[in-house]
């Protein structure tokens, strides 16, 4: 069976550093950090007082009040990012078979903000004996994909992948596979998350997974730094349009990059900690390289998972060393979580968009906030510290890992 080629023809996002994909990418390249003090709720009783919130977000700029009663913030972000990506792709749905266009949109947690509001109301007696009729449709993680599908009349595959922080990378991988198998021509894919509230932050705080560096919160997301103490939570959404190459070519679509290989693996080790030797990360990168029929030396840039947790950063770099050997020191590596924070289920799609744009603009986005070298990290790694670096690129890799040991890897190629 001859597999179809798959290309990226649209990008959309709403992030802690931009209201759209263009603004987000510009600020990522310039190292503009999205961390600030939390405004969504009173942090008095919480150890962590900061996060990467979407700035100046007014939902009434995008939705009317009736719509807002029916959709959680994570779905709002999904609709905003997917609408931008669809518009960017310049597709005319009326001229195509809508049964050949689908949506796979992910969220690691879903409508936790709605869940919190409804449970508060129930406990306080405001909703007894009745919850809102929109309670369940607002919280389930698959509902964003449903809304996108209904808005645009897309009747192809429609579902949600949930694999913690790897969720939207899994969505991209599933969309890629559906297209290359010839089942569809066009997929809207990505992820969104809106968990910056008492439940989301409180849960991660109790796990000691997030940074508590309130004294230096502006630089608290510190991948690879000796003083890193956990990730900084973020929110937002990012979407990619994946399209069969001949379909895109026939309609004269703008092509950002080609998806050439994907990898999947499991750590099979621990609920929340990575395998200490990076075994699962090793397998997932090897699997992606094999799928793409590439050698390690072909890769020029890795947008790593790089959450700034003490264990995770070391394990991932061990895996990079195992897979790439001496070429590991010739690669550019960066963690853009230092800029936008960790968007949980939306992280994979957001970072995939950065890997694509790195190929388009031939520039590597930086890892910022690094202050002190970690003696456990080989100084020969090019971690693209502080400033973006120009580089001729043909292939870029994006790694995303999730609690439960879920590992994903996507490889993009510069458009011909």
N, C-alpha and C positions, 0 to 999 in steps of 0.2 A: 504493500500500500504506500502510495506517495503522499507524504504529509504536506499540508499547506503551509505556506509562510505566513507569519503573523507580524503585523507592524503596529506601532503606536501612532494614532492620528489625532488624538486630542488629550489635553491635560486640564484639570481644574482643581482648585483647592481653596480652602479657607483655613488660616493657620494663626498661631500666636504672633507671627511676624508679617502677615499679609492678608488682605481681604480677597485676594485672587491669586492665581498661579504666578502671574508675572511679578507682582509685588513681593510675593513670598520668595521666589527664586532670587530676585535682586537683593533682598535683605540677607538671604542665606549666603550668597556669594560674598557679600560685604561683611559678614560676621556680626550682624545686628542681633543681639540676644533678646529672646522673647520673655525672659523671666521677670516677674514683678510680684509685689505683694498681692495676695488673694483678695478679691473684692466680692466674690460670689456669696460668701457666708462669713460669719463671725469666727475668727480663728483663735479666740482667746484661750480656749481649752485644748488647742491642738499644738503639737510640738512643731509642726511645719507650718510656716506662715506665708509661703510663696509657691508659685506655680507658673506655668506658661498658659495664661488665659488668652482667648481670642479677644483682641482689643477693640473697644468701641463697638461691640456687636449690638445691633438693634434689630431684632427679628422682624419688626414692622416694616423694615426696608425691603423685606423679601416676601413676607406673608401677611395676609389679613388676619384679623382677630379670630374669625371662625376657623381658619386653617390651623392657627396656633393651638386651639383647644384640642386638636386631634393628633398633633405630632410633638414628640419629645425633642429636645435640643439636638440629640445625636442624629435624628432624622432630618431636622432642619439643615444641619451641616452637610448631610448626605445629598439632599436636594440641591443645595447651593453649589457644591463641588461638582456634582454630576451634570447639572445644567450648564456650568461653564465648560466642562469637558466636551459635552455634546455640541454646544455652540462652536467651540474651537475646532471640532472635527468637520464642521460645515456639512454635515449629513442632511439629506432631504429624505426623511422617513417615508413621506408619501410616495416617493418614487421607488421604494424598495419593498421587498417581502418582509413584513414585520415579524413573521414567524421565524425569520433567520437572524433576528436581533434580540439579544437578551441582556439580563442584568444579574451580576453576582456582586453583591455589596455586603460588606462585613462590619461587624462591631464586636469587640471582645466582651463588652458588658451590656450594651444596649441601653434601654431607657431607665437608668438607675436614678436619674433626677425625678422622673415621674413616680417611680417606685417609692422614693423617699417622701415625696409630697403626699401621696395617697395613704401611706402607712401613718404618717404624722396625723393626717386628717382623721383616720380611723381611730387612732389611740385617743385623740382629743375629743372624740365623739361627734365630729362634724359630719361624718359620712355614714353613720349608723342609721339604718342597716344596709346602706347601699354605697358601693364604690362608683366611681365614674364609669359609664359604659365604654369609655375610651381607655380605661386603665390597662387592660391586657394588650389591645392593639398598639398602645404607645410604648410598651416596655419590651416587647419581644424583638430580638435582634434582627430577625428576618424582615421586619416591617419596612425598613428603609428601602430594600430592594423592591418590595411591593409597590411603594409609593412612586419610585422612579419608573417602574414598568407601567403603572397606570397613567402617570402623567404623559408619557410619550407613546403609549399604545404598543409597547414592545412585547411580543407574544412568544418569544423564544424562551430558553432556560431562564429561570428566575428563582434565586435562592440566596442563602447566606452561609458562608463558611465561618465557623467559630473555632479558633485555636489560640485563644489568648492573644498575645502580642503578635503572633504570626498570622492572625486572621486575614488581613487584607492581602498579604502575600499569597496565602492560599487561594484567595479569590482571583488574583491575577493568574495564578498557575492553572486553576480550573478553567478560566476563560480562555487562556492560551491553548489548553488541550482541546477544548470544544471546537475552537476554530481550526486548529491544525488537523483535526480528525474530519473536518468537512461538515460538521453538524450545524454550524452557524457561520455567518459572515461578519458579524459586528457585535461586540460586547461592551457594555458599560460596566466597569469594574472599579473597585476601590474599597474604602472604609472610612468610618467616622466614629468619633468618640466624644462623649460629653460627661465625664465622670469627676469633674472638679467640684465636688460637694462633700458634705460631711461623711457620707457613706463611702464614696470612692477614696477620698484622702484618708479617712480614718482606718479603713481596711488595710491599705498599703502601709500606713504608718505603724499599725500593730505588727506587721510583718518585718518591720525595720528595713523596708526595701527602698524608701525614699529619703532624700537628703533632708537633714535638719539644720543645715548651716544657715541659720537666720541672720547671723552677723555679717555674712558675705553672700547674701542670697542672689545678688545680681550675677555672680559667677559660680553658682552652686552646682551647675551641671558640668562636671569635669571629667569627661572620659579620658582614661589612661593616666590621669594625674595621681601622684602619690597621696594627695589629700582628698581624693574622691570619697564620698560617703553615701552614695545611693543616687537613684535617678530623680529627675524633676518631672513631675506630671505635666502633661500638656493636653490640649483639646483641639478639635477641629476635624477636618475631613479632606480627603484627596481622592481624585478619580482619574482613571486612564481610560481612553477608548482604544481597545484592541480590535484590529480589523484584518481580515484576510487580505493578503498583499495584492492579488489581482483585482479584488473588489475595490480596494482603495485606489489602485492605479487607474482603473477604468473610469472612476469618477473624478480623477485629477486631485485627489486628496493630498494635503500636506502630510508628509511622513517625518515624524521626529526620530524614530529609531526602530530597529527590528528586535523582537524577542527571539532569541536563538536557543535558549536552553533553560531548564528549570531543574531544581533538586528538592527532594523531600527526605527527611530522616527523623529519627527520634533518639533522644538521649537514653531513654529507658533507665533513668538513674534516680531522679529526685523530683518532688512536686514543684519546687521553685528554684533550686540551685542547678547550674549547668554541670555537665560532666567535667570534673576538674582538669582532665587532659584534653578537653574540647573534642571528644570522640564523635559526638553527634554532629557538631559543626564541621568537623573534618569530612564526615561522610556526605553531608549535604552539599558542600562545595564540590567534592569529587563527582557526585552524581550529576550536578548541574554542568560541569565541564564535559563529562561523558555524553550527556544528552546533547550538548551543543557541538560535540565533536571538536573540542578545542584542547590545546595544551595549556598548562598553567601559565606559560610565558606569554600567551596571547592577551591575558588580562592586564589592563593598565591601571584600573581603579576599583577599589572595593569600598562601597558605602557600608560600613560594618554595623552590626547591631549596636555595639558600643554604648551601653546604657549608663556607664559610670558607676557600676556596682563593683565592689572590690574583687569578687570572684569572677564575674562575667567577662570583664574586659581581658583578664589574663587568659581565661580559657579560650576565648575567641582568637586571640593572637597566637596562642599555642597551635590552634587548628590551622591558622593561616600559614604558620611556619611548616607544619607537617605537610600541607598540600602543595605549597609553592616553593619550598626549599629556599635556595639563595635568591630566587626571583622575588621572594617576599620583601626583600629590602630595596627592590627596584620599583615596586608598586607604589602608588599613592593610596593611602588609607585615610578615611576620615569618618568621624561620627557627627552627623548633623543634629543629633539629639542635644548636643551642647548648645544649639541655637534655638530649636523649636521645642525642646523637651521631649518626653516620651509620650506619644499619642496612643499608646496601648494598641488596640485593634486597628487603628488607622495608621500606625507607624510604618508598616510595610509599603502601603501605597504612597504615602508621603515621601518616603525615602527612595522608592522606585522612581518617582517623578524627578527627584534630584539626580539620580544616576542617569536618567534619560537626558536631562538638561546639561549635565556635565559633558555628554557626548555631543550635544548640539552646539554648545558654546566652547567646547574644548578647554574647559576649566574645571579644576577640582575645588569644591567648596571646603572651607576650613573646619578644623576642630578648634574651637575656641575655649577659653577659660583654663587652659592648662598652665599650671604654676610651678610644679615640681616634678622632676623625673622620678618614675617608679623604678626602683632597683630591680624589680622582677620583669621589667619590659626591656627588651634588647634595644639599645639606643640607635641601632641601624635602621629600625622601622621608620619610614617616612609617614608620619601621622598627620601631615599637612597642618601643622600647628599655626594658629593665630591668623594666617592670611591665606586666601585662595591662591592656587598655583596654576598657571597655564601649562597645558600638556597636550601633546598629540595623542588622541585616544581613538581606538577602534572598538574595544570591548570594555564594558563596565559591569560589575557584579554588585548585587544588593542582597545583603544577608538580613534575615529577620527571624528571631527565636521567641518562643513563648513558654510561660509556665506550663508544666506538664511534659516538658522536654520536646516540644514541637519545633522543628527546624525547617526553614525554607530558604531557598536561594534562587534568584532570577538573574539571568545574564542578558544584557542588551548589547546590540551592535549599532554602531554609527550608521545612519541612513546613507545609502549609496547615492 
